[in-house]
Amino acid sequence: TDHGFSFATGGFRGVRIKRPMVWDSAGRRARIRIRARVSGTRLLAKKIIPRAFFAGATYPVYADTTSTFYPDPDTETTSVDGWVYRDAAGEAWATIRAGAGTVRSDAGASLNVWAVRNSGNTAWSAIVRSIAVFDTSSLPNAATLSAATLSLYGSIKHDNGNPSISVGSGASASNTSLAPGDYESNVTTTDWASTKDVTGTTTSGYNDFALNATGLAAISLTGVTKFSIRVTADQANSDPGAIGGDTASGMGFFSADQTGTSIDPKLVVTYTAPAGFTPTRRSSLRTLRRM
């Protein structure tokens, strides 16, 4: 089950973590409780490990937890999500992919990732890339991360030319807004998760991208973590060829600018806190003050 903490007023959207576990080096496991209290503008929480668990335990003993992060909705305070693209009358793949961005949006309902052929199906008229920024600074400074998953709720498919979706390192000049120039900053070719064929994705639920070792290592414990979401052809710099004139190839996902967080982009991080970790203003408050 999950534990959730949320103020009725005061301006933050809440924190939800999966029920934490304790285990020893021999693999013996048990659930543990969380005790939390509000202290001014801070939420202080501690894990309660039954004393009996340590009887006969094989040391060292570990305890982990899972934290879920969302980008800020508009108007942003610590993080952002949105899309950037290059709009052209018709350009070669290499030109449009490496060119300057012309349009951006960080206050819309969708995260769009696709490529569009021009009406004559002889060149490209747009490549659209999305950026999702998460404030992950509430993770303990010395946390050991064991897994993380970026989840995107599908809104529309453009399954032309058999496209797939890739996740990689994101870049933006600002943590809280996007600019057209962020388009050319997001041309990394390194995958942070396995690609997903659009045919196998859903527009009625989340599409999960489990991060690989490279993506996991890139999660910031002290600041923000930035992702780019792109069509794989763009990330791999591989011209998809003819897909039909005035035709898009890719997918759309819901952004954080929705009511609540039930279909927002989310990053779920599983970690082990260092021994003796005590919540501080940085670690306990930053996630809560995102509204």
N, C-alpha and C positions, 0 to 999 in steps of 0.2 A: 504494500500500500504506500501511498504518498503522504507526506506531511506538508501542509500548506500554512503559510503565515500571511495575513493581509490586514491592513488597517481599513476601517470603513471610510475614513476620511484621512486627509493628509497628503495625498498625491502620489502614492506609488502603487504599482500594479500587483505586487505580491511576489513571494518567493515560494517555490515548490521544490522539494527534494524527496527522492525516494528514501524509504526507511533504511537507515544505515545498518551495517553489519559489523561484527567483530569476528576475527578469525586468528588462529595461531599458525605457526609454521608447519604443523602437521595437517592442516586443512580443516580442523574442527571449527565450526561456524555457529554463530548465534545472532539473533536480532537484538538490537539495543534501542533504548528510548532516547528521545530528545527532550530536554527541558528548556523552555524559552521564556523570556520576559522582555517587556518593553521598558527601556530606560531612556526617557526623554525622546530623542529622535533616533535612538539606536534599538535594534533588536539583538539581544544577546542570547545565544543558545549554547548548550553544552550537551555532550553525549553522556549517557548514564550506562556504564558497563557493569553488569552484575559481578560482584566480588567473586561469586562462585565460579565464574568462567575461568579464573586464573588458577584454580585448583587443578593441578595436573596438566596445565597448558604447556605446549612446546614453544619456547620463546625464540625469536621475538613475536609479539602479538601486534596485530594490525587492526585498524578500524577505517572504513571508507564511507564515503557519502556521494551523492549525485546532485549536482546543481544544474538548473535550467536557466538559460539566458535568452533574452529577446532584444532585438533592436528597439530603440525608442520610436514611438509614433511621432508624427509631426505635431507640435514643434519639438525638435530634438534637444536633448541636454547633454548626453554623453555618447550617443551612438546613433547610427542612421542606416537606412537601407533605401535602395532605389536603383535606377538604371541610367546608363549613358550609351550614346550611340553616335555613329557617323552616318549622316544622310548625304547621299550622292546621286547624281543623275544616272551614273553607270560607270563603274570602275573595275579594273582587274582585281582579282582577289588579294594579291600582295599589296596593292595600293590602298584599298579600303581597309584592310586589316591593320596596316601600319600607319594610317593617316591620322589626322587630328580629329578629336571628337567635336560634334556640332550641337548636340542636344543632350539635356539631362533632366531627370525628374527624381526628386526625393520626397514628394508629397502626394503620391498616387496610390492606387489600390493594388498595383501589380508589380512584380519583378519579371521583366521580360528578357528572354535570351533566345535570339534567333538571327538568321541571316536571310536577306530578301534579294531575289533576282529582279532585274529591271524588266519592263514590259516585253522587251524583245528576247528575253532569256539569253542575252549575250554577255551580260556583265552583272555586277552586284550594285544594288542601290542602298543597302543598309546592313550593318552588323550591329546588334544590340547586345550589350553586356550588363549584367547586374552585379551590384556590390552590396554585401551585408556586413555591417560592423556590429560587434557585440562587446559590451563592457564586461570583461572577465576579471576585472581587478579585485573582485570580492573573493577570488580563490586564495587560499593561504599561500604566502610567499614561498614556502618550502614544500608545497603539496607535490605528491607524486601522482601524475596522471596515468590512468590505466586504459581509458577509452574515451571517445567523444564521437558524437553523431550530429551532423547538421541535417535538419529536417525541413523540407519545403513542401507546402501544401499546394498541389497543382490547381491551376485555374483554367488553362486552355492548352490544347496541343496543336502544333502545326507539323504533322507527321509526313512531311514531303521530303523525299530524298533520303529517307531512313536516318534521321539525325539522332544524336545522343547528347547527353548533358554531362558536363565536367565541372568539378569544383577544384579551385586552386587558391593561391595566395591573392588577396585583394589589396588594392592600393587606392587611397584617396587623399587629396591634399588636406582635407579637414576630417575630423572624426564625426562631425554632426551635420554636414551638408555635402552635396556632390556638385561637381562642376564639369562642363564639357571636357575639360582637359584631363579628367580622370579616365577618359576612354583610353588614351594612349598609354596610361600607366599600367593598365591591366592586360598585359600581353604575355604573362608567364606561361610556360609550357609544362610546368611540373604539376602533376595531379596530386591532390591531397586526399582523394578517395577514388574508388572504382567508378568508372563512367556508367551512366544508365541510358539504355536505349529508350527513346521516347515511346516506342510501341508498348513497352512494358511498364510505363509510369501510370499514375492515376491522377484524375482530376476530382476525386471525391475523398481524398485523404492525403496523409503525408507521404512523401518520397524521402527515404532515409539514405544519407550518404555517411557511412561509417568511415571515420578518418583513418588513414594509414599512419605509419610512424612519422612521416614527414609532416603531415597535418597536425598530428598530436603534439609534436615538438614545437610547433609554431604558435600554440595557444599561449597567450600572455597571462602571467600571474599578477602583473602589476599595472596593466593598461587595457587597451582594446585589442581584439582579434578581428582581422579583416579577411573576408572571403570574396573571391570572384566566382560568379556562376555564369558559365558560357556554353555555347554549343561546342561539342568536342572538335568539330572541324576548325573552329576559331582557335581553341586552345592548342590544338596540335598543328595548326597552320597547314591544313590540308584542304585544298579547294574541293568542295563537294561536287562541282560541275553543274550541269543543267538540272534544275528541279522544277522548271515551269516559270513562265513570265509572271511578274507581279505575285510571286508566291513566297510565303515565309516558310522557313524550316527551323523548328525549335519548339519552345514551350514557354508558358507563362506560369508564375506562381504568385500567391497572395503575399502582400507586403505587411509590414507592421501597422499600416494605417487602416486598421480594422477595429471594430468594437471588440474589446477583450483581447485575449491572446490565443483563442482556440484554433485559429488557422494562421497565426503569425509564423514567420521563420523562427526556428528555435535551435539553440545549441545546447546539447545535454552533455555534461562533462562528469565522468566518474573519476574520483581521486581518493587518495589516502592522505589525510592531514598529518602533519608532523607530530610526534609525541609532545604532549604538553601544550598544544595549540590553544590559545585563548582568544576569543573574538575581540577585535579592536575596532575603532571607528572606521578604518579603511576596509577591513575585511567584512564587517557586518553591516555597514551602512551604504556603501556605494551602490550595491545592487538594488537597494530599496528606494533610492532617491532618483530613479530613472524617469519619473513622470514630470 
